[in-house]
Amino acid sequence: MAVLTDDDRIEFRLWVRDGLQRLAPLAQTRSLAESGRRADPDLVKSLAELGIFGFAVPEQYGGADAGASGLAAFLIEAGRCLLPVPYLSSAVLAPAAIRWAQAETQFAELLAGIAEGAVRVALTVGPLDDASPRVTREGDVWRLTGDEPTVLEADVADWFIVAAHTDTGVGIFVVDRADSGVEVTNLGSLDVTRPVAAVSWRQALAVPLGPVGNSAPAGPLLTRLQDLIRLAVAADAVGGAQHLLDISVDYAKTRIQFGRPIGAFQAIKHRCADLYVAVQAATAAVEAAFEGLDQPRSPVPAAVAEITALEAYWQAVRTAMQIHGGLALTWEHEIGLYVKRATASQHLLGNPDQELARLTDLVLAADYDVVQGLIG
């Protein structure tokens, strides 16, 4: 993937911000989300012309190949404006899964459709357990059976990329939603800008995404995709936190109380300063974790970025609500949308306690390996 310099990254991010604010303002986001028109054709067409669906797609398949830093910048800006269209799975996760599986040629048409904004893909690549879907082989044909209770962006998906058990290990498969064995049930969601759906597969035709079996790289690929989800959620959280910081500072400058702007009071100054430090730290953690995205590596940076960013998001939510006072509790105010996104994001791959425990285990295991290496 392409590598952006610091100046290029800043310019690219400002360009993305301007485009998203122009095409997907928050008022439109609320209207589309609450009316169930997330895949609004006019908005999708405009965003496709901007090129956002192809940022992770190689150039030979119609994408922009913006690189890891460009992808991070896009995800941050998408989180800033709560971009309502289904982009996370299609524009970020699906191209990465295909590229890392070295299956670009096999799925060239799918990649081209993603870049054009004409095809949407939902992924279910969470941790596998006994209840996870299973694939059986009948000659040269694979059949997928199982249920996933909550699949992000499945409500408008055309294809699914699914991690499943096989007779010889684990595998990752591509499934057409049009298959008669696929059933999608839309669910109510706290975050109306990013709903989920339940998906059932009953002997649905499945195409392997790369080799399958104990000797195949599906296990490591699955781990890398889970870490990418964590990074994507972290970048989204950073963007939301940055927006809440900006509107809180602006409001503190203009809201007059006791004859003075409330930003002149020390307590408000301290809250804004503390939030600024938290957001800057989270941004740095996310940008650092995105470096070397295309190379297998330790899962620690992604875990640190996720936990740091989600905590900063919640700090931003609390600060914004405290500074805005009763105004923040009204239905019309935009803060409510960010409260819902911050809440839902914490549970995409588990819950905050589980993720913190996971990071602790990763760090302790890494330290143990280092000590063992020193001891010899």
Phi, psi and chi 1 to 4 in degrees:
 res  aa     phi    psi   chi1   chi2   chi3   chi4
   1 MET       -  158.4  -61.8 -179.9   74.9      -
   2 ALA   -68.5  153.6      -      -      -      -
   3 VAL  -116.9  125.7  178.3      -      -      -
   4 LEU   -96.9  141.4  -59.4 -179.9      -      -
   5 THR   -74.7  171.6   64.9      -      -      -
   6 ASP   -60.4  -43.9  -71.2  -17.5      -      -
   7 ASP   -65.4  -41.0  -70.0  -18.9      -      -
   8 ASP   -62.9  -40.5  -70.7  -19.9      -      -
   9 ARG   -63.6  -42.4 -176.4  169.5   62.7 -110.2
  10 ILE   -64.7  -45.7  -67.0  172.8      -      -
  11 GLU   -63.6  -41.7 -176.4  176.8   -7.0      -
  12 PHE   -62.9  -43.7  177.0   80.1      -      -
  13 ARG   -64.9  -40.8 -176.2  171.0  170.6 -177.1
  14 LEU   -65.9  -36.2  -68.1  175.7      -      -
  15 TRP   -65.4  -44.0  172.1   74.9      -      -
  16 VAL   -63.7  -43.6  172.3      -      -      -
  17 ARG   -59.6  -46.2 -179.3 -177.8  -56.7  177.9
  18 ASP   -61.9  -43.6  176.5   71.7      -      -
  19 GLY   -64.7  -44.3      -      -      -      -
  20 LEU   -69.1  -39.1  -65.5 -176.9      -      -
  21 GLN   -65.4  -33.4  -71.4  178.2  -16.3      -
  22 ARG   -74.7  -41.5  174.0  169.6   47.3   85.5
  23 LEU   -89.8  -28.5  -63.0  175.0      -      -
  24 ALA  -134.8   64.3      -      -      -      -
  25 PRO   -65.2  159.5   23.9  -33.4      -      -
  26 LEU   -61.5  -34.5  -87.7  172.5      -      -
  27 ALA   -62.1  -39.6      -      -      -      -
  28 GLN   -70.4  -38.2 -177.8 -175.8   23.7      -
  29 THR   -57.9  -48.0  -67.9      -      -      -
  30 ARG   -60.9  -43.8 -176.1 -168.0  -68.7  -86.4
  31 SER   -63.4  -46.2  174.9      -      -      -
  32 LEU   -66.7  -43.6  -68.7  175.7      -      -
  33 ALA   -65.5  -44.6      -      -      -      -
  34 GLU   -75.4  -19.0  -67.3 -179.8  -11.1      -
  35 SER   -96.9    1.7   62.3      -      -      -
  36 GLY    73.9   24.2      -      -      -      -
  37 ARG  -112.5   49.4  -65.7 -175.0  -64.9  115.5
  38 ARG   -63.5  -33.2  -70.2 -159.9  -48.1  125.2
  39 ALA   -93.6   39.5      -      -      -      -
  40 ASP   -52.6  120.8  179.1   73.4      -      -
  41 PRO   -61.3  -35.1   18.7  -30.4      -      -
  42 ASP   -67.4  -43.5  -67.4  -26.6      -      -
  43 LEU   -67.1  -43.4  177.2   57.2      -      -
  44 VAL   -60.3  -42.6  169.5      -      -      -
  45 LYS   -62.3  -43.8  179.7 -179.3  177.5 -178.8
  46 SER   -65.0  -41.1  -61.9      -      -      -
  47 LEU   -69.2  -35.1  -66.8  171.6      -      -
  48 ALA   -64.7  -39.4      -      -      -      -
  49 GLU   -65.6  -32.0  -68.4  172.9   -7.9      -
  50 LEU   -69.7  -25.0 -172.4   65.3      -      -
  51 GLY    98.1    9.4      -      -      -      -
  52 ILE   -69.8  -27.4   70.5  160.2      -      -
  53 PHE   -75.0  -12.0  -62.3  114.0      -      -
  54 GLY  -109.9   12.8      -      -      -      -
  55 PHE   -61.9  -28.9  -76.7  157.0      -      -
  56 ALA  -105.8    4.5      -      -      -      -
  57 VAL   -95.7  132.9  175.9      -      -      -
  58 PRO   -56.9  150.7  -24.9   34.5      -      -
  59 GLU   -61.1  -34.5  -67.0  179.8    0.7      -
  60 GLN   -67.3  -11.4   61.0  -94.4   40.7      -
  61 TYR  -111.4   18.1  -55.9  107.7      -      -
  62 GLY    93.6    6.1      -      -      -      -
  63 GLY   -91.8 -177.7      -      -      -      -
  64 ALA  -102.6  -18.8      -      -      -      -
  65 ASP    48.4   60.6 -160.2   11.6      -      -
  66 ALA   -73.8   -8.7      -      -      -      -
  67 GLY    82.8  170.6      -      -      -      -
  68 ALA   -63.5  -43.2      -      -      -      -
  69 SER   -68.2  -36.7   55.6      -      -      -
  70 GLY   -66.8  -38.3      -      -      -      -
  71 LEU   -64.9  -41.1 -163.3   57.8      -      -
  72 ALA   -61.7  -43.8      -      -      -      -
  73 ALA   -61.7  -42.9      -      -      -      -
  74 PHE   -62.6  -46.0  160.4   63.0      -      -
  75 LEU   -63.7  -37.3  -73.5  167.5      -      -
  76 ILE   -63.9  -45.4  -70.5  172.5      -      -
  77 GLU   -69.9  -34.1  -67.4  -52.4  -41.0      -
  78 ALA   -64.3  -38.7      -      -      -      -
  79 GLY   -69.0  -31.2      -      -      -      -
  80 ARG   -63.0  -39.5  177.2 -174.1  -72.6  -89.6
  81 CYS  -103.9    6.0   72.3      -      -      -
  82 LEU    52.8   50.5  -61.2 -179.7      -      -
  83 LEU   -48.1  119.4 -173.2   61.9      -      -
  84 PRO   -83.4  -16.7   30.8  -34.9      -      -
  85 VAL   -74.2  157.0  -60.8      -      -      -
  86 PRO   -76.2   93.1   26.4  -33.4      -      -
  87 TYR  -115.3  -26.5   67.2   89.0      -      -
  88 LEU   -61.9  -51.2 -177.6   60.2      -      -
  89 SER   -71.9  -46.3  -69.3      -      -      -
  90 SER   -72.3  -50.8  -71.1      -      -      -
  91 ALA   -83.3  -15.9      -      -      -      -
  92 VAL  -120.3  -59.9  179.3      -      -      -
  93 LEU   -74.3  -45.3  -57.1  176.1      -      -
  94 ALA   -63.1  -48.0      -      -      -      -
  95 PRO   -59.9  -37.2  -25.1   35.8      -      -
  96 ALA   -65.5  -43.0      -      -      -      -
  97 ALA   -60.6  -44.3      -      -      -      -
  98 ILE   -67.5  -41.7  -65.7  171.0      -      -
  99 ARG   -68.2  -44.5 -169.2  174.3   65.1 -108.8
 100 TRP   -69.2  -25.6  -69.7  -16.6      -      -
 101 ALA   -83.8   -0.5      -      -      -      -
 102 GLN    55.6   44.0  -60.4 -179.7   -6.3      -
 103 ALA  -117.5   26.4      -      -      -      -
 104 GLU   -59.7  -44.3  -64.7   99.4  -39.4      -
 105 THR   -64.2  -42.5  -58.0      -      -      -
 106 GLN   -63.8  -36.2 -178.6 -177.5    3.8      -
 107 PHE  -114.5   35.0  -65.8   99.7      -      -
 108 ALA   -60.1  -41.9      -      -      -      -
 109 GLU   -64.6  -38.3 -174.2  175.8  -13.4      -
 110 LEU   -65.8  -42.9 -175.3   58.2      -      -
 111 LEU   -62.5  -42.1  -73.6  171.3      -      -
 112 ALA   -64.0  -39.7      -      -      -      -
 113 GLY   -65.2  -37.9      -      -      -      -
 114 ILE   -63.0  -47.4  -70.0  171.9      -      -
 115 ALA   -60.5  -33.6      -      -      -      -
 116 GLU   -79.8  -10.9  -65.8  172.6    0.2      -
 117 GLY    78.2   11.0      -      -      -      -
 118 ALA   -90.8  -16.8      -      -      -      -
 119 VAL  -126.8  136.2  175.3      -      -      -
 120 ARG  -120.2  136.8  -66.5  174.0  -72.9  -89.5
 121 VAL  -124.8  134.6 -176.2      -      -      -
 122 ALA  -111.1  141.8      -      -      -      -
 123 LEU  -113.5  142.1  -84.6   76.0      -      -
 124 THR  -129.9   93.0  167.0      -      -      -
 125 VAL  -129.9   33.3  -68.1      -      -      -
 126 GLY   -72.9  177.8      -      -      -      -
 127 PRO   -56.3  134.4  -23.2   33.5      -      -
 128 LEU   -83.5  141.0  -65.3  178.9      -      -
 129 ASP  -137.9 -171.6   56.6   28.8      -      -
 130 ASP   -63.1  -24.4  -67.3  -20.1      -      -
 131 ALA   -91.0   -1.0      -      -      -      -
 132 SER   -70.1  157.4  -63.3      -      -      -
 133 PRO   -57.2  155.6  -24.8   34.8      -      -
 134 ARG  -130.7  144.4  177.1  170.6  -67.6  -83.8
 135 VAL  -115.2  135.4  169.1      -      -      -
 136 THR  -118.6  153.6   56.1      -      -      -
 137 ARG  -110.7  132.2 -173.4  169.8 -173.9  173.3
 138 GLU  -123.3   90.1  -57.3  171.0   -1.1      -
 139 GLY    69.1 -119.6      -      -      -      -
 140 ASP   -95.6    7.4  -66.1  -29.0      -      -
 141 VAL  -110.1  136.5  176.2      -      -      -
 142 TRP  -107.9  140.2  -61.3   84.8      -      -
 143 ARG  -126.1  130.7  -62.8  -73.1 -179.2  179.8
 144 LEU  -105.4  131.1  175.5   67.6      -      -
 145 THR  -135.2  135.1  -63.2      -      -      -
 146 GLY   153.7 -179.1      -      -      -      -
 147 ASP  -135.1  144.9  -57.0  -75.2      -      -
 148 GLU  -127.2  118.2  -75.8  -70.8   -9.4      -
 149 PRO   -71.3  -27.3   25.0  -33.3      -      -
 150 THR  -142.4  111.1   53.5      -      -      -
 151 VAL  -121.0  121.6 -179.5      -      -      -
 152 LEU   -65.3  131.2 -173.0   66.9      -      -
 153 GLU    65.1   16.3  -61.4 -179.1   -9.6      -
 154 ALA   -72.8  -17.7      -      -      -      -
 155 ASP   -61.8  -28.2   58.0  -39.5      -      -
 156 VAL  -124.6   15.8  -68.0      -      -      -
 157 ALA   -73.4  145.0      -      -      -      -
 158 ASP   -98.6  -26.6  -57.1  -57.0      -      -
 159 TRP  -138.6  160.0  -66.8   83.6      -      -
 160 PHE  -127.2  140.8  -63.9   97.2      -      -
 161 ILE  -111.8  118.3  -65.6  179.9      -      -
 162 VAL  -125.6  130.8 -173.9      -      -      -
 163 ALA   -87.5  133.8      -      -      -      -
 164 ALA  -149.0  158.2      -      -      -      -
 165 HIS   -73.5  147.1  -65.5  -68.8      -      -
 166 THR  -128.4  174.8   72.2      -      -      -
 167 ASP   -67.3  -19.0  -68.4  -23.0      -      -
 168 THR  -117.0    8.9   56.6      -      -      -
 169 GLY   149.4 -127.1      -      -      -      -
 170 VAL  -127.2  159.0  -60.8      -      -      -
 171 GLY  -152.0  163.9      -      -      -      -
 172 ILE  -121.8  131.1  -60.5  178.1      -      -
 173 PHE  -130.9  153.9  -61.7   83.9      -      -
 174 VAL  -108.5  130.6  179.4      -      -      -
 175 VAL  -130.4  135.0 -178.5      -      -      -
 176 ASP   -81.2  129.1 -171.7  -12.7      -      -
 177 ARG   -63.6  -26.9  177.7  174.4 -179.6  164.0
 178 ALA   -71.1   -9.6      -      -      -      -
 179 ASP   -60.8  140.1 -170.7  -71.9      -      -
 180 SER   -65.0  -17.2   60.0      -      -      -
 181 GLY   -89.7    9.4      -      -      -      -
 182 VAL  -110.6  131.1  177.9      -      -      -
 183 GLU  -131.1  127.9 -178.6  179.7   -6.6      -
 184 VAL  -116.7  128.3  177.8      -      -      -
 185 THR  -119.6  113.1  -55.9      -      -      -
 186 ASN   -67.0  141.5  -67.1  -20.9      -      -
 187 LEU  -118.9  155.2  -56.6  174.0      -      -
 188 GLY   -70.4  141.9      -      -      -      -
 189 SER  -135.0  141.4  176.1      -      -      -
 190 LEU   -59.3  -43.7  173.5   66.0      -      -
 191 ASP   -93.1  100.0 -178.2    4.7      -      -
 192 VAL   -70.8  -17.3  -65.9      -      -      -
 193 THR   -82.5  -10.8   66.5      -      -      -
 194 ARG  -146.5   73.8 -177.1 -179.7  -76.9  170.1
 195 PRO   -74.8  168.8   26.2  -33.1      -      -
 196 VAL  -126.1  167.2  -64.3      -      -      -
 197 ALA  -144.4  156.6      -      -      -      -
 198 ALA   -91.6  137.8      -      -      -      -
 199 VAL  -126.4  134.6 -175.2      -      -      -
 200 SER  -121.1  136.4  -63.9      -      -      -
 201 TRP  -119.1  130.9  -62.6  -83.3      -      -
 202 ARG  -129.3   97.9  -66.5  -66.0  178.7  -92.6
 203 GLN    54.2   39.1  -67.5  -67.3  -58.6      -
 204 ALA   -77.4  140.4      -      -      -      -
 205 LEU   -64.1  127.9 -178.5   64.4      -      -
 206 ALA  -126.5  139.4      -      -      -      -
 207 VAL  -110.8  123.4  178.9      -      -      -
 208 PRO   -62.7  138.4  -19.3   31.7      -      -
 209 LEU   -95.2   81.4 -173.2   66.2      -      -
 210 GLY    92.7 -177.6      -      -      -      -
 211 PRO   -63.2  157.9  -19.8   31.8      -      -
 212 VAL  -128.2  139.7  177.9      -      -      -
 213 GLY   131.5  179.1      -      -      -      -
 214 ASN   -62.6  -34.6  -71.3  -31.5      -      -
 215 SER   -87.4   -2.5   60.7      -      -      -
 216 ALA   -85.9  158.9      -      -      -      -
 217 PRO   -84.9   20.4   31.4  -35.1      -      -
 218 ALA   -63.5  -38.7      -      -      -      -
 219 GLY   -60.1  -55.6      -      -      -      -
 220 PRO   -59.0  -38.6  -26.3   35.4      -      -
 221 LEU   -62.7  -41.7  174.2   57.9      -      -
 222 LEU   -61.0  -42.7  179.6   58.5      -      -
 223 THR   -63.0  -43.0  -60.4      -      -      -
 224 ARG   -63.7  -39.1  -69.2 -179.6   67.6 -172.4
 225 LEU   -67.8  -37.4  -72.9  172.6      -      -
 226 GLN   -64.1  -39.0  -69.2  168.3   -1.8      -
 227 ASP   -67.4  -36.0  -75.3  -18.9      -      -
 228 LEU   -65.2  -37.9  179.2   55.8      -      -
 229 ILE   -60.0  -44.1  -66.6  173.7      -      -
 230 ARG   -61.0  -41.9  -69.6 -176.7  171.1   90.2
 231 LEU   -65.8  -41.9  -82.9 -177.9      -      -
 232 ALA   -63.5  -43.0      -      -      -      -
 233 VAL   -64.1  -38.6  169.9      -      -      -
 234 ALA   -64.6  -43.8      -      -      -      -
 235 ALA   -63.7  -42.2      -      -      -      -
 236 ASP   -59.5  -41.8  177.7  -89.1      -      -
 237 ALA   -65.5  -40.0      -      -      -      -
 238 VAL   -61.0  -43.7  162.0      -      -      -
 239 GLY   -62.5  -43.5      -      -      -      -
 240 GLY   -63.7  -41.5      -      -      -      -
 241 ALA   -64.8  -39.8      -      -      -      -
 242 GLN   -62.1  -41.5  -71.4  177.7   -9.9      -
 243 HIS   -64.7  -44.1  177.2   75.0      -      -
 244 LEU   -63.9  -37.0  -68.7  175.2      -      -
 245 LEU   -61.6  -46.0  171.6   62.3      -      -
 246 ASP   -61.7  -47.3  -69.5  -16.2      -      -
 247 ILE   -71.6  -27.9   65.2  172.5      -      -
 248 SER   -69.5  -43.9  -63.5      -      -      -
 249 VAL   -63.6  -43.8  170.6      -      -      -
 250 ASP   -62.3  -42.7  -71.0  -16.9      -      -
 251 TYR   -66.2  -38.9 -173.4   77.1      -      -
 252 ALA   -64.2  -25.9      -      -      -      -
 253 LYS   -78.8  -25.3  -69.1  177.6 -179.7  178.1
 254 THR  -111.5  -19.2   57.6      -      -      -
 255 ARG   -78.8  118.9  175.0   70.5  168.2   93.8
 256 ILE   -97.8  129.5  -56.0  -60.0      -      -
 257 GLN  -140.7  130.7 -169.8   72.3   26.4      -
 258 PHE    56.0   36.0  -56.1  111.9      -      -
 259 GLY    78.7    7.9      -      -      -      -
 260 ARG  -139.0  153.2  -57.2  168.9   61.0 -172.2
 261 PRO   -62.5  138.7  -19.7   31.1      -      -
 262 ILE   -64.4  -20.1   61.6  173.4      -      -
 263 GLY   -67.4  -13.0      -      -      -      -
 264 ALA   -80.2  -14.2      -      -      -      -
 265 PHE   -82.8  140.1  -64.5  103.8      -      -
 266 GLN   -59.9  -38.9 -168.6  174.3   49.2      -
 267 ALA   -61.9  -40.3      -      -      -      -
 268 ILE   -69.2  -41.4  -59.8  -63.0      -      -
 269 LYS   -57.5  -44.3  -70.9 -179.3 -179.7  179.5
 270 HIS   -65.9  -40.3  -76.1  175.8      -      -
 271 ARG   -63.3  -43.9  -69.7 -169.1 -176.6  -80.7
 272 CYS   -65.8  -40.6  -69.5      -      -      -
 273 ALA   -65.3  -44.5      -      -      -      -
 274 ASP   -61.7  -40.9  -70.3  -16.4      -      -
 275 LEU   -67.2  -38.6  178.5   56.2      -      -
 276 TYR   -59.5  -44.4  175.0   80.3      -      -
 277 VAL   -62.9  -43.7  171.1      -      -      -
 278 ALA   -64.2  -41.7      -      -      -      -
 279 VAL   -68.4  -40.4  171.1      -      -      -
 280 GLN   -63.8  -41.5  -71.0  -63.6  103.1      -
 281 ALA   -65.1  -42.1      -      -      -      -
 282 ALA   -65.8  -40.2      -      -      -      -
 283 THR   -61.6  -44.4  -57.4      -      -      -
 284 ALA   -63.0  -40.7      -      -      -      -
 285 ALA   -64.3  -40.2      -      -      -      -
 286 VAL   -67.9  -47.7  167.4      -      -      -
 287 GLU   -63.1  -38.6  -68.7  178.6  -15.4      -
 288 ALA   -66.7  -38.5      -      -      -      -
 289 ALA   -69.0  -28.1      -      -      -      -
 290 PHE   -75.4  -18.4  -95.7   93.5      -      -
 291 GLU   -65.2  135.9  -65.8  179.6    2.5      -
 292 GLY    67.7   30.4      -      -      -      -
 293 LEU   -58.7  -33.6 -178.2   64.4      -      -
 294 ASP   -83.9    5.0  -83.1  -27.0      -      -
 295 GLN  -113.7  132.0  -60.3  -61.5  -38.2      -
 296 PRO   -57.9  137.5  -22.8   33.7      -      -
 297 ARG  -159.9 -176.2   58.3  175.3 -179.4  173.4
 298 SER   -62.4  142.2  165.9      -      -      -
 299 PRO   -78.4   -2.9   28.5  -34.2      -      -
 300 VAL   -62.4  -47.7  170.9      -      -      -
 301 PRO   -57.0  -41.1  -25.9   35.7      -      -
 302 ALA   -65.2  -39.7      -      -      -      -
 303 ALA   -66.6  -41.4      -      -      -      -
 304 VAL   -63.0  -45.7  169.4      -      -      -
 305 ALA   -60.3  -43.8      -      -      -      -
 306 GLU   -61.7  -50.6  176.9 -159.8   24.9      -
 307 ILE   -66.7  -42.6  -69.2  170.6      -      -
 308 THR   -62.9  -44.8  -55.5      -      -      -
 309 ALA   -68.9  -43.3      -      -      -      -
 310 LEU   -67.2  -34.6  -71.1  177.5      -      -
 311 GLU   -67.7  -40.8  177.4   56.9   34.6      -
 312 ALA   -63.4  -37.4      -      -      -      -
 313 TYR   -61.2  -46.0 -152.4  172.2      -      -
 314 TRP   -67.6  -35.7  -98.8  110.7      -      -
 315 GLN   -63.1  -39.0 -175.8  174.7  -17.8      -
 316 ALA   -65.1  -40.9      -      -      -      -
 317 VAL   -61.3  -48.4  164.7      -      -      -
 318 ARG   -62.1  -44.5  -67.8 -167.4  -60.3  -91.7
 319 THR   -65.0  -44.6  -60.7      -      -      -
 320 ALA   -62.2  -41.0      -      -      -      -
 321 MET   -68.9  -38.0  -65.2 -170.2   72.5      -
 322 GLN   -67.9  -41.2  -70.5  164.0  -14.1      -
 323 ILE   -71.6  -39.5  -70.4  177.8      -      -
 324 HIS   -80.0  -15.5  -75.5   79.5      -      -
 325 GLY    64.4 -140.7      -      -      -      -
 326 GLY   -61.8  -25.9      -      -      -      -
 327 LEU   -58.7  -35.1 -177.8   63.0      -      -
 328 ALA   -68.5  -18.7      -      -      -      -
 329 LEU   -89.2   -5.6  -59.0  177.7      -      -
 330 THR   -77.3  149.4   61.3      -      -      -
 331 TRP   -63.0  -35.4  177.6   88.7      -      -
 332 GLU   -71.0  -23.6  -65.0   85.0   -3.8      -
 333 HIS   -76.5  143.9 -157.8  -79.6      -      -
 334 GLU   -68.0  -21.0   64.4 -166.8   62.6      -
 335 ILE   -57.3  -35.4  -70.7  178.0      -      -
 336 GLY   -59.1  -36.0      -      -      -      -
 337 LEU   -64.3  -37.5  -66.6  174.7      -      -
 338 TYR   -74.8  -32.0  -70.6   87.5      -      -
 339 VAL   -60.3  -44.1  172.3      -      -      -
 340 LYS   -67.9  -41.0  -65.7  175.4 -179.9  178.6
 341 ARG   -64.5  -43.7  171.7   62.1   64.8   85.6
 342 ALA   -61.9  -39.8      -      -      -      -
 343 THR   -66.5  -48.5  -56.6      -      -      -
 344 ALA   -65.2  -36.4      -      -      -      -
 345 SER   -63.7  -30.6  -67.1      -      -      -
 346 GLN   -68.4  -13.0  -72.5 -168.5  -39.4      -
 347 HIS  -120.8   16.1  -62.7  -82.6      -      -
 348 LEU   -69.4  -34.6  -77.0  179.9      -      -
 349 LEU  -123.1   23.0  -80.8  175.2      -      -
 350 GLY   140.7 -127.5      -      -      -      -
 351 ASN  -147.3  165.5   63.1   56.8      -      -
 352 PRO   -55.8  -39.8  -26.7   35.4      -      -
 353 ASP   -64.6  -42.3  -69.6  -20.8      -      -
 354 GLN   -64.2  -41.6  -70.8  174.6  -20.5      -
 355 GLU   -68.2  -37.6  -68.6  -61.9  -74.2      -
 356 LEU   -66.9  -40.7 -176.5   58.0      -      -
 357 ALA   -63.3  -38.7      -      -      -      -
 358 ARG   -62.8  -45.1  174.7  179.5  176.1  -87.0
 359 LEU   -62.0  -41.4  173.8   58.3      -      -
 360 THR   -59.0  -45.2  -57.9      -      -      -
 361 ASP   -62.4  -40.9  -68.8  -19.7      -      -
 362 LEU   -63.4  -44.4  -69.8  171.8      -      -
 363 VAL   -66.9  -44.6  171.6      -      -      -
 364 LEU   -63.0  -39.4  -68.7  176.3      -      -
 365 ALA   -65.4  -39.8      -      -      -      -
 366 ALA   -65.5  -43.2      -      -      -      -
 367 ASP   -63.4  -38.2  -71.8  -16.5      -      -
 368 TYR   -62.8  -42.8  177.1   78.8      -      -
 369 ASP   -63.3  -38.7  -69.5  -18.9      -      -
 370 VAL   -65.1  -45.0  169.9      -      -      -
 371 VAL   -63.8  -42.3  171.0      -      -      -
 372 GLN   -60.8  -38.7  -72.9  -65.9   99.5      -
 373 GLY   -65.1  -37.5      -      -      -      -
 374 LEU   -70.4  -35.9  -67.6  175.1      -      -
 375 ILE   -70.2  -33.3  -65.0  174.7      -      -
 376 GLY    86.8      -      -      -      -      -
